[in-house]
Amino acid sequence: MSKKYSENRREFLRSLGRGATLGLLVLGGGSLMKKGDKPIETCVSDGICSNCSDLKACGLPQALSYRQSDS
């Protein structure tokens, strides 16, 4: 095996490792950003859950409590 071939192979493997590491960092960062991308919910009916049209989709604590007590 020639020295030049050995150096090319070594450099190829280094580049491959760097590329894989960069890919993992990008994917990991993207998944972290996606997890923290929850919208902040605000009440549209002044805290009166019984008259709210968005009650089923609401994630606010008052709505959760109201749905639980209504069951």
C-alpha positions as CSV (number, residue, x, y, z in Angstrom):
1,M,0.0,0.0,0.0
2,S,1.5,3.4,-1.0
3,K,1.9,6.2,1.5
4,K,-0.3,8.5,-0.6
5,Y,-3.2,6.0,-0.7
6,S,-2.9,5.7,3.1
7,E,-3.0,9.4,3.6
8,N,-6.0,9.8,1.3
9,R,-7.9,7.1,3.1
10,R,-7.1,8.6,6.5
11,E,-8.3,12.0,5.4
12,F,-11.5,10.5,3.9
13,L,-12.3,8.8,7.2
14,R,-11.7,12.0,9.1
15,S,-14.0,13.9,6.8
16,L,-16.6,11.2,7.1
17,G,-16.4,11.3,10.9
18,R,-16.6,15.1,10.9
19,G,-19.6,15.0,8.6
20,A,-21.4,12.5,10.7
21,T,-20.7,14.5,13.9
22,L,-22.0,17.7,12.2
23,G,-25.1,15.9,11.0
24,L,-25.9,14.6,14.5
25,L,-25.4,18.1,16.0
26,V,-27.8,19.6,13.5
27,L,-30.4,16.9,14.0
28,G,-30.1,17.1,17.8
29,G,-30.4,20.9,17.8
30,G,-33.4,20.8,15.4
31,S,-35.2,18.3,17.7
32,L,-34.5,20.5,20.7
33,M,-35.9,23.5,18.9
34,K,-39.0,21.6,17.9
35,K,-39.7,20.5,21.4
36,G,-39.5,24.0,22.7
37,D,-41.8,25.4,20.0
38,K,-45.1,25.1,21.9
39,P,-47.4,28.1,21.4
40,I,-48.3,30.0,24.5
41,E,-52.1,29.7,25.0
42,T,-54.1,32.6,26.2
43,C,-57.7,32.6,27.4
44,V,-60.2,33.9,24.8
45,S,-63.2,33.8,27.1
46,D,-62.0,35.7,30.2
47,G,-61.6,32.4,32.2
48,I,-65.3,31.3,31.7
49,C,-64.8,27.8,30.4
50,S,-68.4,26.8,30.2
51,N,-69.0,29.3,27.4
52,C,-65.8,28.8,25.5
53,S,-65.8,27.5,22.0
54,D,-62.1,26.3,22.2
55,L,-62.6,24.3,25.4
56,K,-61.7,20.9,23.8
57,A,-58.4,22.1,22.4
58,C,-57.4,24.3,25.3
59,G,-54.4,23.4,27.4
60,L,-54.7,25.9,30.1
61,P,-55.0,24.6,33.7
62,Q,-58.5,26.1,34.2
63,A,-59.8,24.3,31.1
64,L,-58.1,21.0,32.2
65,S,-59.7,21.3,35.6
66,Y,-63.1,22.2,34.1
67,R,-63.1,19.2,31.7
68,Q,-62.0,16.9,34.5
69,S,-64.8,18.1,36.8
70,D,-67.4,18.0,34.0
71,S,-66.8,14.3,33.3
